[in-house]
Amino acid sequence: MELAKLLERVPIPIKESLEEPSAKINVLLQAYISQLKLEGLSLTSDMVFITQSAGRLMRAIFEIVLKRGWAQLAEKALNLCKMVSKRMWSVQTPLRQFHGISNDILMKLEKKDLAWERYYDLSSQELGELIRAPKMGRTLHKFIHQFPKLDMAAHVQPITRTVLRVELTITPDFQWEDKVHEYVESFWVLVEDNDGEFIHHREHFLLKKQYIDEDHTLNFTVPICEPLPP
């Protein structure tokens, strides 16, 4: 049975019986994200449904929790949207989105216990030494610095005892490549409470190619609760 074979290959264990519709959807969704190929034709029509619907459903879930102001769920839903859209798991290296890197190199990077932010500090030579492939150092360095990255600085000013005015300065910090970024990159700016439970402000920020070298300013207000935290 093709579904049973897929069950053995997906990364996240499924507790339900394969007779359950939810289990079948779970397996197919994981197979889609993992880019697993179907061996037969029995699941082709079901996979077409996953391909056409998964992205829309995940975006709908994200929009619902975003409007409810649920910070932690919004982050998880957004991560699911990106995993479905890019067809890769969040634990995999972001460099899988670029063409020109062999799977062997990608797997070497994924085995390294190194936070993604640390890669920005490495030179081409250091990257080559890290994966024991000196010739790939320059390529990796180029792709790392093409990955969308924003620097942000906030100036906060109290308006009243319960309202803060925020001036957020956004500075793009990556190299624009038309084949990678096309004409625009999309970001979500979320301001959460101290406990990371509620979203006080949300804003969709679009960065266009012609403004990659400029600072961008967002102005908004956020509420603060009394009594003020110590």
N, C-alpha and C positions, 0 to 999 in steps of 0.2 A: 504494500500500500504506500503510495507516494507520500501521503501526508505523514505517515509514521516515520518514513525516512527523513523527511524535513525536520520532524520533531527532534531527531537525534543530532541535527546539525545546528539548530538555532542556539544562541548563547544563553538565553534566560530560560530556566526550567519552567515547565507548565504543569500545574498540579491537576487541573481538570482532565477528565477523560476526553479523548479525541471525538467521542460521540457528541460532546457539547459544542454547539455552534460557536460559543465564545472562544473555545480552545482552538478551533480551526482558524478563526480570524486572527488570534494571537500568533499562531504559527506562521501564517501567511504574511502578517505584518512584519514579524521579525525576519522572515526570509527576504522580504522586499528591502528592508533597511540593510540587511547583511549582503545584499546583491547575490543571493544564492540562485542558481539556475534550476529551473524545473526540469526533471528528467523525462516526464511524460506529458500527456495532454489533458489528463483528468482534472487538473487544478487550474488550467489556463484561464478559463472564464472567471473563476473566483479571483485569480491574481489580477485580472484586468480591473475588476471592481476595486481591489485594494489600491492599485496604481492610480485610478481615477478619483477615488474618494478619500483616501487617507489624509492627504494634504489639506483638503477642505475641512474635514472633520477636526483635525488637530488645530487648525487656525480658528475654527468656531469655538472650540473649547478654550483656547487662549483668550479670545475676545470676551467670552463670558466671564472668566475669572478676573480678567483685567478690569472690566466694568464693575465687578463686585469689590474690587480693591484687595483681593487676596494675594499678598505678595509672594509667599512661598509657592503657592500653586501656580501663579503666573510664571514664575521662573521655570518651574518644571514643565509647564505646558509649552513655553517658548522653546525649551530644549528639545521637547518632542517634535515640535514643528520643524526645527532645524535638522533633526535626525532623519525625519521623513523626507524633507526637501533635498538634503544632500546625500541621502542614502548611506549614512555612516553613523556609527555609535559615538556618543560624546566622550567615551574613554579612548577613542582612537585619535591619533595625531591629526590636527587640523590640516596638515600638509597633504592628506589624502585628497583634498579638493583640487590639487594642482596636478597637471599632466607633466610627465617627464621625470618622475621619480619611481624607481622600481619597487615592487612589493617587498623585496628583501630589505631595502633601505628603510622603508616605512615600518616594517616589523622591528628592525633594530632600534629605531627611534622610540617605538611604543614600549620596548622593553627597558628603556632608560628611565630611571626614577628622577626625572627632571621636569619641574614645572614649566608650562609653556612660556611664561614671562621670562624665564631665564635664558631662553634661546635668543632673545634680542640682545643679550650682552655678549654673545659669542661671535668671534670673527669667523671668516670663511675657513681659515686654517684650523681653528678650534673645532668647528663643526665637522670638518673632514676627519680630524683625529677622533672625534667622538664616535663616529660610525665606522672608523677604520677604512675609509674610502676617500682619500685626499682629493681626488678629482671631483667629487660631488659637493665639496664644501662651498664652492662659489654658487652653485645652483641652489643649494639649500638656503644660503644666506639671502639670495635674491628673493626666493619665494617667501621666506619668513618676513621680510620687510615689505612684501606686497600684501600681507594679510591685514585686513582692516583693523586699525588701532586708533583710538582717540585718547588724547590727554585732556583732562578736565580740571578746571579750577573754579571754585564757588566762592562768591562774596555774599555773605548773609547779613541782613539788616533787619532788626525788629521794627515792625510798624506799630503793633499794639502788643499787649501782653499775651495775645493768643494767635498772632499772625506774624509770619516772617516773610520778608521779601528776599528772593534768591536771584542772583545774577550768575548764571552759569556760562563760563567761557569754554568753548570746545575747540581744540586744536588738532586737526588731522595729523597723524604721525605714521604715515605709510606711503609707499611709492605706488602711484596710480599706473595701472597697466590696462589698456583698453580691452584686451582679450580676456582679462580676468574680471574687471569691474564694470565693463561696458560704460554707461553714462551716469549711473547713480548708485550709491550704496545706502542701505536703509538701516536705521538704528532705533532702538527704543530707549528713552530716558525715563527711568523710574526712580521716584523718591519714596523711600519707605520710612516707617517709624523705627524707634530705637530697637524694638524687638524683632524687626523684619517680618511683621505679620500683616501690616496694612499699607496700602499704597496711597500716599497723600497726593502725589502728582504723577501724571503719565503724559508723555509727549513723544510723538513720532518725528524723528529727525532724519531728513533726507540730505545727504551730501552729494552734490553734483561735481562732476569732473572739473569744471572751470573754477571751482572754489576750493580746490584741494590745498592751496597754499595760503588760505586765509583763516583767521580766527572767526568763530561763529558764537553769537551770544543769544542765550535763551533767558527770558525774564518771566518769573512766575512767583506766586505766593503759596505758602504751605501753612496749615494750622499747627499750633502747638498746644498741648493739653496742660491744664493746671491740675495739681500743683506742678511746677517746673521740676524736672529731674535734677538731683544733686550733681 
